[in-house]
Amino acid sequence: MPHSATPLTRDVSATAAPSDAAGPAFARRPRTYFDLILAAYCVILVLSNIGATKGVEFGPIITDGGFFLFPLAYVLGDVVTEVYGFKAARKAIITSFVFGAFSSAVFWIVIILPPAQFYENQSAFEAVLGPVPLIVAGSLLGYLVGQLLNAYVMVKVKARTQEKHLWARLIGSTMVGELVDTIIFCSIAAPIIGIDSWSGFFNYVIVGYVYKCLVEVLIMPLTYAVIGWIKRREPSYGTVQGGVETRA
C-alpha cells in the first residue's frame, strides 16, 4: 500500500538524527572496570621501564629500579584474564605495549631535540633517559610474549578447573609467563645497566624470576580480593562462557 512507506521513512530519519531539543548526543559508557585496569596497565609499564634504567644492588642481589613495579603488571594481567577472558587480556596487553613503545619514541625525540642555551642538564637527561629506548625494546618484547603466555595458560587451566583452584592458575601462569619474560628482558637489559659477566647475568635472571614469582605468591590474598570484588560488581560476569553469550 503506497501510504505505508511514509511512516517508515519518518521513523528512520527521526532515529538517525536526534532532535536539537533533546540536547547534544553522546555515547553511553558501559559500566565496567576494564578501562581503569587498562590505564593502570599502561602507567605501570611505562614507569617500570624508566626505573629499569638504574641498576640496583642489595648486597649480592643485583636488580634494577623497576623491580617493585613490574610484577604488578602481571597481577593486573591475572585480574583481566580471570574476569574478562583471553580476548580482553590480549587487548590490554597489546594496548599497553603500544603505549610503552610510544613513550620510548617520545623520550628519543626529546633527547635529540636541540637543548636551549640556558639548559644545563642535557647530559644528565641523556644519561637517565638515553638507555630507555633499548630498555623498553627488551621490556616490551619480554612483556608481550610473557603476558600472552600468562593469559593463555590461565584460561586453559580455568577451562579445566572452572571457578575452583584460582591459586593454581595464578601461580602456574605466572611461572610460565615470568620465566620467558625475564629471560628475554634480562638478555637485552643486562649490558645496558652495566652487567658484563655471566655470573652477574645469571644472578640478574634468577633473582628477577624468583622475586617476581614470590611477589605473586605474597600478594595472592590481595589478588583474590580484587578478583572477587570485580566479579561481584561486573554485571556481565558469568554471561560469557568460552566467548559465547549465555544470557541477556
C-alpha positions as CSV (number, residue, x, y, z in Angstrom):
1,M,0.0,0.0,0.0
2,P,1.5,3.4,-1.1
3,H,0.8,5.2,2.1
4,S,2.6,2.7,4.3
5,A,6.1,3.9,3.2
6,T,5.7,7.4,4.7
7,P,5.6,6.5,8.4
8,L,8.5,4.1,8.0
9,T,10.7,6.8,6.4
10,R,9.7,9.3,9.0
11,D,10.6,6.8,11.9
12,V,14.1,6.0,10.4
13,S,15.0,9.7,10.0
14,A,13.9,10.5,13.5
15,T,16.1,7.8,14.9
16,A,19.1,8.7,12.8
17,A,19.0,12.5,13.6
18,P,18.2,13.3,17.2
19,S,16.2,16.5,17.8
20,D,18.2,19.5,19.0
21,A,15.6,19.9,21.7
22,A,16.9,16.7,23.3
23,G,20.3,18.2,23.9
24,P,23.8,17.1,22.5
25,A,24.3,13.4,21.6
26,F,26.8,11.2,23.4
27,A,27.7,7.5,23.5
28,R,26.7,5.7,26.7
29,R,29.7,4.4,28.6
30,P,29.1,0.9,29.8
31,R,29.7,0.1,33.5
32,T,33.0,-1.8,33.6
33,Y,36.3,-1.7,35.5
34,F,38.3,-2.9,32.5
35,D,39.2,0.7,31.4
36,L,40.6,1.5,34.8
37,I,42.7,-1.6,34.9
38,L,43.9,-0.9,31.3
39,A,45.0,2.6,32.4
40,A,46.9,1.2,35.3
41,Y,48.5,-1.4,33.0
42,C,49.9,1.4,30.8
43,V,51.2,3.6,33.6
44,I,52.9,0.7,35.4
45,L,54.6,-0.5,32.2
46,V,55.9,3.0,31.3
47,L,57.2,3.8,34.8
48,S,58.8,0.4,35.3
49,N,60.7,0.8,32.0
50,I,62.1,4.2,33.2
51,G,63.0,2.7,36.6
52,A,64.7,-0.2,34.9
53,T,67.5,2.1,33.5
54,K,69.0,2.2,37.0
55,G,71.0,-0.8,38.2
56,V,70.2,-1.6,41.9
57,E,72.3,-3.8,44.2
58,F,71.3,-5.2,47.7
59,G,74.5,-7.0,48.8
60,P,74.9,-10.0,46.5
61,I,71.5,-9.3,44.8
62,I,71.5,-7.4,41.5
63,T,68.3,-6.0,40.0
64,D,67.0,-2.7,38.5
65,G,65.0,0.2,39.7
66,G,61.7,-1.1,38.3
67,F,61.8,-4.3,40.3
68,F,58.9,-3.3,42.6
69,L,56.6,-2.1,39.9
70,F,56.7,-4.6,37.1
71,P,55.3,-7.6,39.0
72,L,52.1,-5.6,39.4
73,A,51.6,-5.7,35.7
74,Y,51.3,-9.5,36.0
75,V,48.8,-9.2,38.9
76,L,46.7,-6.9,36.7
77,G,47.1,-9.3,33.9
78,D,45.8,-12.1,36.1
79,V,42.8,-10.0,37.1
80,V,41.9,-9.1,33.5
81,T,42.3,-12.7,32.3
82,E,40.3,-14.2,35.1
83,V,37.4,-11.8,34.9
84,Y,37.2,-10.7,31.3
85,G,38.9,-13.6,29.4
86,F,41.7,-14.1,26.9
87,K,40.5,-11.6,24.3
88,A,40.2,-8.8,26.8
89,A,43.6,-9.7,28.2
90,R,45.1,-9.7,24.7
91,K,43.6,-6.2,24.1
92,A,45.1,-4.9,27.3
93,I,48.5,-6.4,26.6
94,I,48.7,-5.0,23.1
95,T,47.3,-1.6,24.1
96,S,49.9,-1.2,26.9
97,F,52.6,-2.5,24.5
98,V,51.7,0.3,22.0
99,F,51.8,3.0,24.7
100,G,55.1,1.7,26.0
101,A,56.6,1.9,22.6
102,F,55.1,5.4,22.2
103,S,56.7,6.5,25.4
104,S,60.1,5.3,24.2
105,A,59.7,7.2,20.9
106,V,58.8,10.4,22.9
107,F,61.9,10.1,25.1
108,W,64.0,9.6,22.0
109,I,62.6,12.7,20.3
110,V,63.0,14.8,23.4
111,I,66.7,13.7,23.7
112,I,67.6,14.6,20.1
113,L,65.8,18.0,20.2
114,P,68.5,20.8,20.5
115,P,68.8,22.0,24.1
116,A,68.3,25.7,24.9
117,Q,71.4,27.6,25.7
118,F,70.3,28.1,29.3
119,Y,69.6,24.4,29.7
120,E,72.4,22.8,31.6
121,N,71.1,19.3,32.2
122,Q,71.2,17.7,28.7
123,S,74.0,15.2,29.7
124,A,72.1,14.2,32.8
125,F,68.9,13.9,30.9
126,E,70.5,11.7,28.3
127,A,72.3,9.6,31.0
128,V,69.0,8.8,32.7
129,L,66.6,8.5,29.8
130,G,69.0,7.8,27.0
131,P,69.0,4.0,27.6
132,V,65.2,3.9,27.9
133,P,64.5,3.0,24.2
134,L,66.7,-0.1,24.4
135,I,65.4,-1.0,27.8
136,V,61.9,-0.6,26.5
137,A,62.6,-2.8,23.5
138,G,63.7,-5.6,25.8
139,S,60.9,-4.9,28.2
140,L,58.2,-4.8,25.6
141,L,59.3,-7.9,23.8
142,G,59.5,-9.8,27.1
143,Y,56.3,-8.3,28.3
144,L,54.4,-9.1,25.1
145,V,55.5,-12.8,24.9
146,G,55.3,-13.3,28.7
147,Q,51.9,-11.7,29.3
148,L,50.3,-13.5,26.3
149,L,51.7,-16.8,27.6
150,N,50.5,-15.9,31.1
151,A,47.0,-15.2,29.9
152,Y,46.9,-18.3,27.6
153,V,48.0,-20.7,30.4
154,M,45.5,-19.1,32.8
155,V,42.4,-19.5,30.5
156,K,43.4,-23.1,29.7
157,V,43.7,-24.0,33.3
158,K,40.4,-22.2,34.1
159,A,38.7,-24.3,31.3
160,R,39.5,-27.4,33.4
161,T,39.0,-26.0,36.9
162,Q,36.2,-23.5,36.2
163,E,35.8,-21.3,39.3
164,K,37.9,-23.6,41.5
165,H,41.6,-23.6,42.3
166,L,42.3,-20.0,41.4
167,W,45.6,-20.2,43.2
168,A,46.7,-22.9,40.8
169,R,46.1,-20.9,37.7
170,L,47.6,-17.7,39.3
171,I,50.9,-19.5,40.2
172,G,51.1,-21.7,37.2
173,S,50.5,-18.9,34.6
174,T,53.0,-16.6,36.4
175,M,55.7,-19.3,36.5
176,V,55.5,-19.8,32.7
177,G,55.0,-16.1,31.7
178,E,57.6,-14.6,34.1
179,L,60.2,-17.1,33.0
180,V,60.1,-16.2,29.4
181,D,59.6,-12.5,30.1
182,T,62.6,-12.4,32.5
183,I,65.0,-14.2,30.1
184,I,64.1,-12.0,27.2
185,F,64.3,-8.8,29.1
186,C,67.5,-9.5,31.0
187,S,69.3,-10.6,27.9
188,I,68.7,-7.2,26.4
189,A,68.9,-5.0,29.6
190,A,71.9,-6.6,31.3
191,P,74.6,-4.9,29.2
192,I,72.7,-1.6,29.2
193,I,72.7,-1.3,33.0
194,G,76.3,-2.4,33.3
195,I,76.2,-6.2,33.9
196,D,79.2,-7.5,32.0
197,S,79.8,-11.0,33.4
198,W,77.9,-14.4,33.1
199,S,77.7,-14.6,36.9
200,G,76.1,-11.2,37.1
201,F,73.7,-12.1,34.2
202,F,72.6,-15.3,35.8
203,N,72.2,-13.5,39.1
204,Y,70.1,-10.9,37.4
205,V,67.9,-13.5,35.7
206,I,67.4,-15.9,38.7
207,V,66.9,-13.1,41.3
208,G,64.4,-11.4,38.9
209,Y,62.5,-14.5,38.2
210,V,62.3,-15.7,41.8
211,Y,61.4,-12.3,43.0
212,K,58.5,-11.9,40.6
213,C,57.1,-15.3,41.3
214,L,57.5,-14.7,45.1
215,V,55.6,-11.4,44.8
216,E,52.8,-13.2,43.0
217,V,52.5,-15.6,45.9
218,L,52.8,-13.0,48.7
219,I,50.1,-10.7,47.3
220,M,47.9,-13.5,46.2
221,P,45.4,-12.7,49.0
222,L,45.1,-9.2,47.6
223,T,44.7,-10.6,44.1
224,Y,42.0,-12.9,45.3
225,A,40.2,-10.0,46.9
226,V,40.4,-7.8,43.8
227,I,39.2,-10.5,41.5
228,G,36.3,-11.4,43.8
229,W,35.4,-7.7,44.2
230,I,35.3,-7.1,40.5
231,K,33.4,-10.3,39.7
232,R,30.7,-9.3,42.1
233,R,30.4,-5.8,40.5
234,E,30.7,-6.6,36.9
235,P,27.1,-7.1,35.6
236,S,28.2,-9.2,32.7
237,Y,30.4,-11.7,34.6
238,G,29.1,-15.2,34.0
239,T,27.2,-14.2,30.9
240,V,30.0,-15.2,28.6
241,Q,31.4,-18.7,28.5
242,G,34.1,-19.7,26.0
243,G,33.4,-16.4,24.1
244,V,29.7,-17.1,23.8
245,E,26.9,-15.0,25.4
246,T,24.8,-17.2,27.6
247,R,22.1,-14.8,28.8
248,A,20.9,-11.3,28.2
